[in-house]
Structure formats: C-alpha cells, structure tokens
Amino acid sequence: MRRRDFMAGGAAALAFAGRMSARASTEEIARLGTALTPFGAEREGSADGLLAPYSGRWLGAPPGIAFAGTGAPQADPYAAEKPLFSIDAGNVGQHAARLSEGQKAMFRKFPDSFRMDVYPCHRDFRFGDDLLANLKRNAAEAALTPDGEGVTGVYGAPAFPFPKTGLELIWNAITVPRPFTMRGTMDEAVVYPNGTIAWGAQKWDIYCPSYDPAVARADFDGTSALVYRTTLKPEREAGTVVLAREYWDFARRPTQAWTYVPGTRRVKQVAEVAGDYPVGPGGFHTVDDTGLWAQSPRRYDWELVGKREIFVPYNAFRIDDPALRYTDLLGAAHLNPDHLRWELHRCWVVRAKLKPGLRHVYGARTIYLDEDSLNPVVADLYDPRGDLYRLAMNTIAYDYATRILGQHVCIYYDLVSGAYMVDRLTNEVSDRPRCNEGDREARDYSPQALARKAI
C-alpha cells in the first residue's frame, strides 16, 4: 500500500473512531437495576399515567396462569381488560404526537376501517438473571469494530444498554435477546386489495450460540445464528431447504448460505442475499427489514434521535391464540383492529439515511425500539424520493418459557399499493414453535449436514 493511501485510510478510521463512544462507565453500569430498570430503561411512567411505571414483577408465567410449556399456547394475563379509548380518523389529530408518520398515514389511507384500541400499559415482565448479568458485562466490554459492521465483547444480551450513537442503537436491534434454539412452523400471508391472499409457510430450525448457556462466554466465536429454513408453501417451492450461517461481524464474516432444491437433489452455495433483495410471498419486503431490521448497517448513516412515547402493539398475547382463525384476523385492508392491543410505551428512535452513491428501495427509515426490550417495534420506511412507502410493525409479547420479551407477529403495510404482509403466524399450525429445547451444536449446521438432511 502506498503511504498516502495508508495515511488516508488511517485518517478515515480515526474520524470514524471519533464518532464512536467509549464503553459504559462504572457509574452508568451501577444504574442498571437501581436508578434504571435492570435492562437500562427508565423506570418512570408518563405524566398522564398512560405509560405505566416499570414493575418487573413477573419472571415466567404470572401467578394464576396455567402454562403447559414451550410450544403450548399462552394465556393472556390481561384478557379481561377493556380499551381505555380508541383512535380513529376522526380523533387522530388529538393523538398525533404519539404516533409515527407511518401510523398517521394508515388513518389517511383507510379512514373508514383503521383503528387503534388503546389499552392500559403494562411493564410487568422481566428477563432472567443470567441475561441481565450478560448485559452488564456487555456494557463494560462491548465495542464497535472500526468499520461499524461488527461488534466485539458481546455475548448473551444486547450490545449497548447505554447507546451513544445511531450505530450502537441499531446494533442493539441486531443483538436483541433470542431463544438459543427454536424449532417449529410459521405461516405468512400477503393480502392484496382485491382480496387475493398469497400464502407462505416455513419450517424453522434455529440455533443461536450467543444465547446458549452451554457455550461459555470465553468460547463464543461471534456466530450469531445458524438456521435451516424448509419451505412448505407455496407448493412449487415445497421441500427447498436453505442453510444460513450468520455472524456479528458482517465485513469479516459475511452471511453464508447454501440451498437444497428437491428437483436437482444437490446442495449448492449461493451468493450473499442482502440489502433490498425481495423476500416473502411475492417478494413483499426486503431481506434487511426482516423483523424490521437485520443484516449489516453499512448502507446507511444512522442518527440517534433520542426517545419518544408512541403507541405500539404490545402485550400481544391475543394475536397468537389458536382460537383466532386467519379468516377473522386478516382484514381486507389491514389486520382486524379487534385483535390488536395498543399500549403507550417509551421507545428509542433511530433515523437511517441511505449513503450517497448506494441504491436501495428504501432511501430512509425511522425505526422505534422498545426501551424495555430493545426490540424494533415500529418502522417508517421511505422511498428514495423521500415519500412514505411502507409501515412495518412487530407485535411484542413475553414468552413464559424463555423469559424473553420478544417479537411475535410482524406486519408490513404497503402505503402505495394498499397490500400488506403478515409474517410469523402460528394460529393454525400444528407444529407451533418450541424454544430452548437444546440438543443443537454448531456442527449440526453445515453443508454436509444439509446434504444428509436432504436425502
């Protein structure tokens, strides 16, 4: 390398490093579980009482709730509650300060049918002690790599409980708590304005070594997720198996993927699928907005906006109820409002703008992360001209078995065409996802293992 090139590269690295924050201080870490919740959220509620103070009184299934174990339906501890009020096209202006731009656009596009039933806010569930201990250690040790495409010093919990930059905040979304194993089937549906529904279904086998208690922190190598995805629907793709290996350093160890197609009976490696590659029935959303955000943050400049109180789909136990059939849940223009529970919660806000010279169907995004779990919960997605394109939302609910407050059903509304996609549906599947059963190792997720599975 020529000296001037080396000097230029070094200057760029130093400029980037200058934008990065230092690891959390001893004083900050001491606030976890004291002045702040154990997860780093503000304990206080809102002045008007709509946002409840943190209680964290329940670990696992609440008292009086019968639960048969992982994979079994979960009873809703708040099932008897009634909405405090409803937001509709007639009164949306009164609540605009607590709505995202995409949410407000839904009231304009569907004034006769879109509605938010707002329920009492609850912050009653907490994470397990092991995860919280990992979070404290991450606060002391986690750091971004110089290019921002990876993290070090992270294990078993989100990376940055005290985010100082937009990059740190979006890395919290990437490292959000997950079960260490998950096996089961989930459905997906795209509902078009003419009433047509395109169905998809996949059988999943996921192993996340970063959350496996059998993997010691000292032995963790940065492998974030190992995944088998077997397509069940549509029928023309049934039997196709994809193996993906993902890491918490997208530059040094990009995602690896292999596929098995029954017609060829061969396993082959495929090019990295990234960015705005379309996925889902009809290619309805992009691979990097899976779960509202996934993959490398390299295509965008990330701005940490701060925190904001907004209405989000929370404590959404009802939406997974097997008694709720898809025909009742999937409305013509959006999910049936009768089955969504909205609560006021405090969220971190990060704004992403596409870097000059790069192409993507989303020119900008505003993503809201629930402060109590760091899950992305709402995303406003803009096209390259700056116009609102899509609204994406995760319904959030606690899992009694894994003791994780996490993502359940994911919804993508296309504000241009009027179609929408619902992902991670389990109401009508017999093989409901089961978590943390163990019996998995990294060597089980290899091209050779895929070839044996496919035979």
C-alpha positions, 0 to 999 in steps of 0.5 A: 500500500502506498503511504498516502493511501495508508495515511488516508485510510488511517485518517478515515478510521480515526474520524470514524473512531471519533464518532464512536463512544467509549464503553459504559462507565462504572457509574452508568453500569451501577444504574442498571437495576437501581436508578434504571430498570435492570435492562437500562430503561427508565423506570418512570411512567408518563405524566398522564399515567398512560405509560405505566411505571416499570414493575418487573414483577413477573419472571415466567408465567404470572401467578394464576396462569396455567402454562403447559410449556414451550410450544403450548399456547399462552394465556393472556394475563390481561384478557379481561381488560377493556380499551381505555379509548380508541383512535380513529380518523376522526380523533387522530389529530388529538393523538398525533404526537404519539404516533409515527408518520407511518401510523398517521398515514394508515388513518389517511389511507383507510379512514373508514376501517383503521383503528387503534384500541388503546389499552392500559400499559403494562411493564410487568415482565422481566428477563432472567438473571443470567441475561441481565448479568450478560448485559452488564458485562456487555456494557463494560466490554462491548465495542464497535469494530472500526468499520461499524459492521461488527461488534466485539465483547458481546455475548448473551444480551444486547450490545449497548444498554447505554447507546451513544450513537445511531450505530450502537442503537441499531446494533442493539436491534441486531443483538436483541435477546433470542431463544438459543434454539427454536424449532417449529412452523410459521405461516405468512400471508400477503393480502392484496386489495382485491382480496387475493391472499398469497400464502407462505409457510416455513419450517424453522430450525434455529440455533443461536450460540450467543444465547446458549448457556452451554457455550461459555462466554470465553468460547463464543466465536461471534456466530450469531445464528445458524438456521435451516429454513424448509419451505412448505408453501407455496407448493412449487417451492415445497421441500427447498431447504436453505442453510444460513450461517450468520455472524456479528461481524458482517465485513469479516464474516459475511452471511453464508448460505447454501440451498437444497432444491428437491428437483436437482437433489444437490446442495449448492452455495449461493451468493450473499442475499442482502440489502433490498433483495425481495423476500416473502410471498411475492417478494413483499419486503426486503431481506434487511427489514426482516423483523424490521431490521437485520443484516449489516448497517453499512448502507446507511448513516444512522442518527440517534434521535433520542426517545419518544412515547408512541403507541405500539402493539404490545402485550400481544398475547391475543394475536397468537391464540389458536382460537383466532382463525386467519379468516377473522384476523386478516382484514381486507385492508389491514389486520382486524383492529379487534385483535390488536392491543395498543399500549403507550410505551417509551421507545428509542428512535433511530433515523437511517439515511441511505449513503450517497452513491448506494441504491436501495428501495428504501432511501430512509427509515425511522425505526422505534425500539422498545426501551424495555426490550430493545426490540424494533417495534415500529418502522417508517420506511421511505422511498428514495424520493423521500415519500412514505412507502411502507409501515412495518410493525412487530407485535411484542409479547413475553414468552413464559418459557424463555423469559424473553420479551420478544417479537411475535407477529410482524406486519408490513403495510404497503402505503402505495399499493394498499397490500400488506404482509403478515409474517410469523403466524402460528394460529393454525399450525400444528407444529407451533414453535418450541424454544430452548429445547437444546440438543443443537451444536454448531456442527449440526449446521453445515453443508454436509449436514444439509446434504444428509438432511436432504436425502 
